[in-house]
Amino acid sequence: MKKLCEDVSNAVQDAIGNIIGKLESGAILYMGADGTPTTKIDDVAEGAAIRVLKEDGRPLNIISEEIGSMTLGEGAELTIVLDPLDGTYNAIHGIPFYSFSMAICENDLSKVYYGYVRDLVTGDVYLAEKDRGAFLNGSEIHVSNKKRGYCVSANDQISLDKNCKIRLLGSIALELCYVASHKLDAVIDNRNLLRVTDISAGKLIVEEAGGIVTDLVDEPLKLPLDVKQKLNIIASNGRIHDELIYKLR
């Protein structure tokens, strides 16, 4: 599974490398299956990813933002949940914070067993396998243990107290990995804009690093195999989870 993720992410990085930060990369080509406009860079990234998955030869179900869903071969037992480029705005404008995200599961998103996120700027690789821990470039990672003075990535609709540092970085897959590796203490997104492709890999990585990911009322996330359905999340080190939910209320 790691080799497959590496091959797909390498193809994506090679494909988009010469249009990062260029005006042409933001050209709108069509409406994607998720109901949002597909830019040239998104189309190029997804095309590169799909080519590699086809060449792999295994029967697969694929969920991705632009195509929606696709089945390769017959009798597929695995589902790939793919976001070839998370942080499109950043990539188009040359802001160095965007990533590749890929989760592997059975035909049920409650059973994601492998998550892979690659920082397409630094090359850092975050991955997790169910019940086997989370890793950054091969070294095991864990969430922070902060209860005070914490740092949260949150959209501008959220008001927290002065003891909390707020950051908004623009790639939810990578921000979830920052929670897993104690660079951030939590991520909150209540815009109802996230999709299953954005968070499937990062969610597993956070949980395997010892953190918690829920909806805004502390219920387990429901992850439909449908890119049109939108989600809200709170992901944290677990120690500040209840406090953040209380403040949102």
C-alpha positions as CSV (number, residue, x, y, z in Angstrom):
1,M,0.0,0.0,0.0
2,K,2.8,2.4,0.8
3,K,4.4,1.7,-2.6
4,L,1.1,2.4,-4.4
5,C,0.7,5.7,-2.5
6,E,4.3,6.7,-3.3
7,D,3.8,6.0,-7.0
8,V,0.6,8.0,-7.2
9,S,1.9,11.0,-5.2
10,N,5.2,11.0,-7.3
11,A,3.1,11.1,-10.5
12,V,1.0,14.0,-9.2
13,Q,4.0,16.0,-8.1
14,D,5.7,15.5,-11.5
15,A,2.6,16.5,-13.3
16,I,1.9,19.7,-11.5
17,G,5.5,20.8,-10.9
18,N,5.7,23.2,-13.9
19,I,2.4,25.0,-13.4
20,I,2.6,25.7,-9.6
21,G,2.2,29.4,-9.0
22,K,1.3,30.2,-12.6
23,L,-1.8,32.0,-13.7
24,E,-2.8,29.2,-16.1
25,S,-3.1,26.7,-13.3
26,G,-6.2,28.4,-12.0
27,A,-8.1,28.3,-15.2
28,I,-11.6,26.8,-14.6
29,L,-12.2,23.9,-16.9
30,Y,-15.5,22.4,-15.8
31,M,-17.7,21.6,-12.8
32,G,-16.4,18.7,-10.8
33,A,-18.5,15.9,-9.3
34,D,-18.3,17.6,-5.9
35,G,-20.2,20.6,-7.3
36,T,-17.3,23.0,-7.3
37,P,-15.3,24.3,-10.3
38,T,-12.3,22.2,-11.4
39,T,-9.2,24.2,-12.1
40,K,-6.5,23.1,-14.6
41,I,-4.1,22.1,-11.8
42,D,-6.8,20.0,-10.2
43,D,-7.5,18.3,-13.5
44,V,-3.8,17.6,-14.2
45,A,-3.2,16.3,-10.7
46,E,-6.2,13.9,-10.8
47,G,-5.4,12.7,-14.3
48,A,-1.9,11.8,-13.2
49,A,-3.2,9.9,-10.2
50,I,-5.8,8.0,-12.1
51,R,-3.3,6.9,-14.8
52,V,-1.1,5.3,-12.1
53,L,-4.0,3.5,-10.5
54,K,-5.1,2.1,-13.8
55,E,-1.6,0.9,-14.6
56,D,-1.5,-0.8,-11.2
57,G,-3.9,-3.3,-12.6
58,R,-5.8,-4.2,-9.4
59,P,-9.6,-3.9,-9.3
60,L,-10.3,-0.7,-7.4
61,N,-13.1,1.6,-6.5
62,I,-11.9,5.2,-6.6
63,I,-13.5,8.2,-4.9
64,S,-12.0,11.6,-5.9
65,E,-13.2,15.2,-6.0
66,E,-13.4,15.8,-9.8
67,I,-14.6,12.4,-11.1
68,G,-16.7,11.5,-8.1
69,S,-16.4,7.8,-8.3
70,M,-14.9,5.2,-10.7
71,T,-14.5,1.5,-10.7
72,L,-11.5,-0.2,-12.3
73,G,-11.9,-3.9,-13.1
74,E,-14.4,-6.3,-11.6
75,G,-14.8,-7.6,-8.1
76,A,-13.0,-4.7,-6.4
77,E,-12.5,-5.2,-2.7
78,L,-10.6,-2.0,-2.0
79,T,-11.6,1.6,-2.2
80,I,-9.2,4.5,-2.8
81,V,-10.3,7.8,-1.3
82,L,-8.2,10.4,-3.1
83,D,-7.4,14.1,-3.0
84,P,-4.5,14.5,-5.4
85,L,-4.1,18.2,-4.5
86,D,-5.4,19.5,-1.2
87,G,-4.8,23.2,-1.0
88,T,-5.5,24.2,-4.6
89,Y,-5.7,27.9,-3.8
90,N,-2.2,27.8,-2.2
91,A,-0.7,25.9,-5.1
92,I,-2.2,28.2,-7.7
93,H,-0.8,31.3,-5.9
94,G,2.6,29.8,-5.1
95,I,1.9,29.6,-1.4
96,P,4.0,26.7,-0.1
97,F,1.4,24.7,1.8
98,Y,-0.5,22.0,-0.2
99,S,-0.5,18.3,-0.1
100,F,-1.5,14.9,-1.6
101,S,-3.9,12.7,0.4
102,M,-4.9,9.1,-0.1
103,A,-6.8,6.7,2.1
104,I,-7.3,3.0,1.5
105,C,-10.3,1.1,2.9
106,E,-12.7,-1.7,2.3
107,N,-16.0,-0.7,0.7
108,D,-17.0,1.1,3.8
109,L,-15.3,4.3,5.0
110,S,-15.7,3.2,8.7
111,K,-13.0,0.7,7.8
112,V,-10.1,3.0,6.6
113,Y,-7.0,1.0,7.4
114,Y,-4.3,3.0,5.6
115,G,-3.8,6.8,5.4
116,Y,-1.0,8.6,3.5
117,V,-0.5,12.4,3.2
118,R,2.5,13.9,1.4
119,D,3.5,17.5,1.8
120,L,4.1,18.4,-1.8
121,V,6.4,21.3,-0.9
122,T,8.8,19.7,1.6
123,G,8.3,16.0,0.6
124,D,7.4,15.0,4.2
125,V,5.3,11.9,4.3
126,Y,2.8,11.2,7.1
127,L,1.2,7.8,7.2
128,A,-0.8,5.5,9.4
129,E,-2.0,2.0,9.4
130,K,-4.9,1.0,11.5
131,D,-3.8,-0.1,15.0
132,R,-0.1,0.3,14.1
133,G,0.6,3.9,14.9
134,A,1.3,7.1,12.9
135,F,4.6,8.1,11.3
136,L,6.4,11.1,9.8
137,N,9.2,10.1,7.5
138,G,9.4,6.7,9.2
139,S,9.5,8.0,12.8
140,E,6.5,7.5,15.1
141,I,4.6,10.6,16.0
142,H,2.1,11.6,18.7
143,V,-0.2,14.4,19.4
144,S,0.7,17.1,21.9
145,N,-0.2,17.1,25.6
146,K,-1.2,20.7,25.9
147,K,-4.2,21.8,27.9
148,R,-3.4,25.6,28.0
149,G,-1.8,28.0,25.5
150,Y,-2.7,25.8,22.6
151,C,-2.6,26.5,18.9
152,V,-5.6,25.8,16.7
153,S,-6.2,26.0,13.0
154,A,-9.7,27.5,12.7
155,N,-11.7,29.4,10.2
156,D,-12.5,33.0,10.9
157,Q,-16.1,32.4,12.1
158,I,-14.7,30.9,15.4
159,S,-13.9,33.1,18.4
160,L,-11.6,31.6,21.0
161,D,-10.0,33.3,24.0
162,K,-6.7,35.3,24.0
163,N,-4.7,32.3,25.4
164,C,-5.3,30.4,22.1
165,K,-3.2,31.1,19.0
166,I,-5.2,30.9,15.8
167,R,-3.8,29.8,12.4
168,L,-5.5,29.0,9.1
169,L,-3.2,27.3,6.7
170,G,-5.3,26.2,3.7
171,S,-4.8,22.4,3.4
172,I,-6.9,20.4,5.8
173,A,-5.2,17.1,5.1
174,L,-1.8,18.6,6.0
175,E,-3.3,20.5,9.0
176,L,-4.6,17.2,10.4
177,C,-1.1,15.8,10.1
178,Y,0.2,18.8,12.0
179,V,-2.2,17.9,14.8
180,A,-0.9,14.3,14.7
181,S,2.7,15.5,14.9
182,H,2.1,18.1,17.7
183,K,2.7,21.1,15.4
184,L,-0.9,22.1,16.0
185,D,-3.0,21.2,19.0
186,A,-6.4,21.2,17.1
187,V,-8.1,21.9,13.9
188,I,-11.7,23.2,13.7
189,D,-13.7,23.6,10.5
190,N,-17.4,24.5,10.8
191,R,-18.0,25.9,7.3
192,N,-19.7,22.8,6.1
193,L,-17.4,22.6,3.2
194,L,-15.2,19.5,3.8
195,R,-15.6,16.3,1.9
196,V,-14.6,12.8,2.6
197,T,-11.7,13.1,0.2
198,D,-10.2,15.9,2.3
199,I,-10.1,14.1,5.6
200,S,-10.1,10.3,5.3
201,A,-6.3,9.9,5.4
202,G,-5.7,12.6,7.9
203,K,-8.4,11.4,10.3
204,L,-6.7,8.0,10.6
205,I,-3.3,9.6,11.1
206,V,-4.6,11.8,13.9
207,E,-6.3,8.9,15.6
208,E,-3.3,6.6,15.3
209,A,-1.2,9.4,16.8
210,G,-3.5,9.5,19.9
211,G,-5.8,12.3,18.9
212,I,-9.6,12.5,18.5
213,V,-11.6,13.5,15.4
214,T,-15.4,14.2,15.7
215,D,-18.2,16.4,14.4
216,L,-19.1,19.6,16.2
217,V,-21.2,18.0,18.8
218,D,-18.7,15.3,19.7
219,E,-20.3,12.5,17.7
220,P,-18.3,10.1,15.5
221,L,-17.9,11.4,11.9
222,K,-20.1,9.8,9.3
223,L,-18.1,9.5,6.2
224,P,-20.3,8.8,3.2
225,L,-18.9,7.6,-0.1
226,D,-20.1,10.7,-1.8
227,V,-18.1,13.8,-2.6
228,K,-21.2,16.0,-2.7
229,Q,-21.9,15.6,1.0
230,K,-20.2,18.1,3.3
231,L,-18.7,17.8,6.7
232,N,-17.7,19.8,9.8
233,I,-14.9,18.5,12.1
234,I,-12.9,19.0,15.2
235,A,-9.6,17.2,15.5
236,S,-7.5,17.6,18.6
237,N,-5.0,16.1,20.9
238,G,-7.9,14.9,23.0
239,R,-7.0,16.9,26.1
240,I,-8.7,20.1,24.8
241,H,-11.5,18.5,22.8
242,D,-14.3,19.0,25.3
243,E,-13.3,22.6,25.9
244,L,-13.3,23.4,22.2
245,I,-16.8,21.9,21.8
246,Y,-18.0,23.9,24.7
247,K,-16.7,27.1,23.3
248,L,-18.3,26.4,19.9
249,R,-21.6,25.9,21.7
